[in-house]
Amino acid sequence: MQVDELLKPFPIKEFHPFPRALLGPGSHEMIGPEALKLGFKKTLVMTSGLRGTDIVHKIVESMRYHGLEVVVYDQVESNPKDYNVMDSVAMYQENACDSFVSIGGGSSHDACKGARISVAHDGRNVNEFEGFNKSENPKNPPHIAVSTTAGTGSETSWAYVITDTTTDPDNPHKYVAFDDNSVTTLAVDDPVLYYDCPIDYTAQCGFDVLAHASEPYVSRLNFPPSLGNALHAVKMTAENLRQAVWNGQDLPGREGMMYAQYIAAQAFNSGGLGIIHSISHAVSAFYDTHHGLNNAIALPRVWAFNMPVAYKRFAEIAEAMGVDTHGMTAPQAADAALNAAIRLLRDVGITERFVDVNADTYSKNRLGQGPTKFYERSKEIKGDAADVDRITNHVLGDACTPGNAKECTFDTVRPVVEHCMTGDLDDLLT
């Protein structure tokens, strides 16, 4: 059943599995021994290539030193595309591989998770598995996921996100697949690998964490086992993101964000997400923009939208973000949480409106560079009425939307999307 079907008639809530994990400085040096222990012999490494670093080279050579055969697929794109998945599946099958290692952020991990599901089903197209637990074979190749950003959480969650390029070229589709069979075998989070992450990318990934943490905390799923992790991840993000952005070689800041992103993902893994993520998926479907940036722009607007049904929860988020809420009413404290989020967004230098995103806005920008003629024509975010309408419609069909704190209809969500496009954040401040 779909989440929106489960929410209405059943009180039963599901706790989804986590993989084993190695976390902390130096943990990436254990990949070779851990791969051998898991029975790896010939491994497909999936990555974006991590241009400008030697991270992939070092890990691959370490694996080879330990006697493993390694084949590298380094063409994973931001907002991974279905053909990235299927090209890697073909490489896996042609080289008779028996295992996977993904190196990078959410794009590498998500593409790899999709590839594993496809391999387990004789190479069926990954797009066939959109939705909830659509895979039929629980036995797929083992997978070690090595994170180089503090944002994704994909290394420990049951979700992966893919852009379907086979749909109507004027109506591209980005979807979430939730599948217990996609959970990685081993997660590796090493803050030392984050040192090379650019300033802007670090900031945007940090807001992915804040979205991962705040959405399950106010989700209509209201899943108690997720709430503690969610709130603590908010606290850790507020305490560490500025330092990680502006002093990227600061180990405590990087390590703090490592733990924040990890436990935030464990919160949403069973606690659900909302329309921060749905808006992000929609905008990147049409413009191929970075997921963390999209989340950052959407987050203040969605918090303001959801507050009337969750003032107490947002008041608790304010406390977690370091606001002294003594003497405030719950609505006042909730407003203070929103102010703190906007302050954090501005402190780490993130663009505030989608129409202001352009080729010079951030280092991972892909406007006008996408894989189809549609993306080549989408060199700037329009933000006009037609743009707002199509993005709103995409939001309403997203798998994250049913968990949103406040009920979503076209008429209620459209103004939120429009404000993300062209609105002034100062309008939200109190």
N, C-alpha and C positions, 0 to 999 in steps of 0.2 A: 504494500500500500504506500501511497505517497504521504508525505508529512502532513499536508493539509487535510487529508482524510483521517489520519491518525489523531490529529489534534482534537477533533470535534467529539467523536463518540467514546474514546478510550482513555482511561486514567493511567494506563500502563506506559511507562517511558523506558527507553532503551539506553543502556550504557554500552558504548562501542569500544572495541579493543584498542590498546596502545601497543607499540612495539617495544622491545628492549632498546635501551639507549645508552650511549657513552657521551657524557657532557663534561666540558672543561678544557682548559689549555692543554694542548698536546694530544688530545683524543684522536685527531686524524691520523696520527702515527700508528694507530692500532688497526687500521683498515686491512692491511695485508694479513696479519695473524688472524683477525676476526673472519676474513673471507675464507681462509684455509679451514678454520674451525667449522664454518658453515658448509664446507664441501665445494666451494667454488673451484672450478678448473679453468674455464674459458669465459671471460666476463665481457659484457658489453658495457662500456662507460658512456653514459649519456650526459651531455653538458652543452652549455652555450659557447664553450671555448674560453670564457672568462678573459676576454681580450685585455692585455696589459698586465696580466699576472702570470706567475708560473705555477699556480695552484694545481691545475690539471696535470701538468707535466710531473710535478713532484709526487702526486698520488699515484699516477700511472706507473712511474718508474719504481716506486716503492712496492707496488703490487707485483711487478715483474721480478723484482729482487727476491720476493718471497715465492717465486716459482709459478706465478699465475700467468696464463695467456690473456692478453687484453686487446680488445678491439674498441676503437673510439668513434662514437658518433657525436660530433661537436657542432651540430647545426640546429639545436633547439632554439627557437625564437621566443622573445618575450610574448606573453599570452600564447602559449604553445598551440600550434595549429594541428589539425588532424593529420596532415601529411607529414609533420615532424614525427608523430607517433608511428605512422605506417612505414615511413622510410627506415626508422630504427628497427621496427619489427622485421622488415626484409633483411636488414644487415644482420640482425640476431640469427635469423633462420639460415641465411647463406653461410654464415661462419660457424654454425653449429654451436652457438654459445649455450651456457647452462645457467647464467646468473647475470644480475644487473648491479651496477653502481651508478648512482646519479650524483653529480657534483654541481652545486649552484644554489639558486633560490627556488622559489615555487615553480617556476617554469620547467626547470630540469626535472624536479621531483614529480610534478604532475604528468609530464610527458612520459616519464619512465613508468609511473603507475599505470597509465593507460596502455603502454606497450606490454607490460606484464599481463594485463587482463586480455589483451588481444592475442598474445602468444599462447595463453592457456586455452584459447578458443580457436586454435588452428588458423590464426591470422585474420579473424573476422575484423571488420572495420571498427575502430574505436567508437565511432559515433553511434553504434548500435547499443552501447552500454550507458547512454545518458539516462539519468534518473537514480532510483534507489535500489541498490543490490540487484542490478540487472544481470550480473555475471552468473554463470551456472556451474563453473568448475572452480572449486576452492583451492585447487592445487596449481599455483603458478610459480614461476622461477623466483628464487630468493633475491632480495634487494637490500643493499646498503645505501642509505640516503645521507649524503654529506652536505651540510648546509654551509654556505659562504655568506649568507645574509641573516640578519636578525629580523625576521618579518613573517616568513611563510607559514611555519607550523606544518607544512605538508609532510615533513619527515615523520610526524607522529599522528597524523589524522587519517580518517577514512575517506577523505574527499580529494578529488582532483578535478581541475577545470581545463576545458579544451575549447578552442575556437573551431567551429564547424565551417569549413570553407566551401562545402558542397551545396549550401542552401542558396536561395535566391540572392544573386549578387547585390541587389539593392536592399537586402534585409538580412545582413549577416547575423550569425547566431553563436553566442558563447554560452556554454552550459556547464553545470556542475554535475559530476557523477559522484554519488555517495555509495561506497561499496566496501563492506568489511573485508572482502578478498583483496582489496588494493593496499591494505595497510603494509607498510614496509617491514622487513625482517629485522633490521637494525637501523637506528637513527644515530648519527654522529654529529654533535654540535660542538664546535671548537671555536672559541672567540678569537683565537689567533688568526683564523682564516678570514675574519671580518676586517682586518686592518687595511686591506686594499680596497674596501668598499668605498666608492665616492661619497662625498658629503651629502649631496642631494639625494642620492639613492638610499643612504643610511636613514635620512630623515623620513623619506617616503615609506620605507619598510617599517620604520617605527610606528607610523600611523596605521599601517596594516595591523600591527600588534594591538594598538589601542582599539581598533575596530573589533578585532578578534576577542578582546577582553570585555569590552562594554556591551556588545550585542547579546551574548548569552546571559549577561547579568540582568538585562531588562527583557529578555525574550519571553514571549508568551508560553514557551515550554516550561519556564520556571523550574529548572531541573536542579534540585538541591546539591547533588554531588559536583556540579559545575561552578557553583556560586563562589566558593572560597577561592578557587584558582582564578576565576575571572576578576574578582576584586583585587587580589594580590598582584595580578599582572598589570592592572591599571596603575597601582601604586609603584611598581617597579619601573614602568614606562615613564611615569612622571618624574621619578627620581634619577633615571639614567639616560634618557634619550638626548637631552641637551649635551651632556658630556660626551656621549658616543658620537654625536654629529660634529661637534666643534673641536674635539680632541680625540680623533679616531684611533690614536695609539694608546689611549687610556684603557688599560685592561679592566679595571673595575666597571667602567661604563659599558664596555663591550660585553663583559661577562654578565652584567646586570640585564642588558637587553637580550642576551642569549637565553637566560632563564625566563625573562618576561615573555618572549615569543613562544617558548616551548610550553609553558603552562597556560598561556592564553589559548593556544591551539587545543590543549587538552580540555579546556573549558568549552570551547565551541564544538568539540568533537561529539559531545552528547547534548550540549546545552543549546545548540542552534545559533543561527546568525539572523540577519535581517536585511533591510533595504540599503544600508551602507554598502554591503557587498553586492546587492542586486544592481544598484546604480553603477557601481564600479564595473561589474561584468558588462552591463549594457554599453557604457561609454567606450570601453576597450573593444567591444564587439564592432562598434562603428568606426573607431578611430585608432585602435591598437595602442592606446596610451597605457602608461604603467599602472598596474593594479594598486600599488601603495599610494601613488599620487591621487588616483581617483578616490580611494577611500578617505584620504586626508581632506579633499575638497567636499566630499559628501558628508563626512562625519558631523560637523557642527549643525548642518541643516537637519539631518536625520535625528540627532539628539533633540533639537528644538521641536521637531514634529512629534516625537515619542513622549516627551516630558509629561503631557497632561494625563497619561495613563500610568506613569511610573515615577512620580515626584520623589517618593521615598528612596527608591533605588538610585536615582540620579543624585540625591542628597548624599548618599553613602559613597558614590563615586567622587563627589567633591572632596569629602574627607580623605579618600584614598589618594587624591591628587595633591594633598597638602593644604587644602583650604581650611581655615579655622571657621567652622560652621556654628560655633557656640552662639546661642541667641537667635539663630536664623530659623524661620519656618522651613518646612520641607521644600516648598516652591522656591523660596529665596536661595536655599542651598543648592537646589537643582540648577538655578540660573548661574550660581557661582561655578558649578562644574562646567557649564557651557563656556563661561568666560575663561576658565582655566585651560580648556581645550583650545580655544582660539588663541590664547596667549602662547601656548606651546607651539601651535602651528606657525605662528609668526616668529617665535624665537628661533625655530629651526629653518626658517626661510622657505616655506612651501607656498607655491602659487595658490591663490584663494578662489579663483573662478575658472571654470573650464574654458571660457572664451579667451582667457589670457594664456592658455597653454599654447606654445608654439615651438618651432624647431630649436630655439635657443633657450627654452625654459629649463630643460634638464638633460642630463647626459645620456639617458636611455630613451630619448624621444624617438618615436618611429612614425610620426605623422607623415603621410605621403610615401611611406616606404614599404607598405604592407604587401602581401603576396598576390593580391588580385587587383584588377582594374579599379574595383571599388575603393580599395585603400589608396591607390595612386591618386585618385580624385579627391581623397579626403585629407587635404593638406592643411586644413585649419578647421577647428571646431566651430560650427556655425552658430549654434545656440538659438536659432530662430524657432518659430512656432512648430514647423514641421519636424525639426530636429528634436525638440522637446517631446512631441507626440510619439515619435517612433521609439525614443529611449524609454519613455514611460511605459509603452506597451511591452517592451522587452523586460522591464523591471517586473511587471505584473506576471510574467511567465517564468520568472527565475525561481529556482528551487529554494533559495534562501528567503524569499518573501514571506512564506507562510509563518515563519518563526518571528517575524517582526512584532514588536511590542504593541503597536497600534494597527488596527485593521486598515488594509490598503485597497483603495479603489482608484480608478483612473482619475477621478476628480480630486481625491485627496493627495495623491502622489504627484500629480503633474506640477502643482506649485512648488513642491520640494525640488523636483528636477530643474524647473525653470530657475529657481534661486541658485542652484548649483552652477547653472550656466552663466548667469549674468548678475546675480544679486550681490549686495554688499554685506560682508560679514558684520559690519558695524550695526546693521539693522537688527541683528540678533542679540547684541550686547545690552546689558542692563547696568 
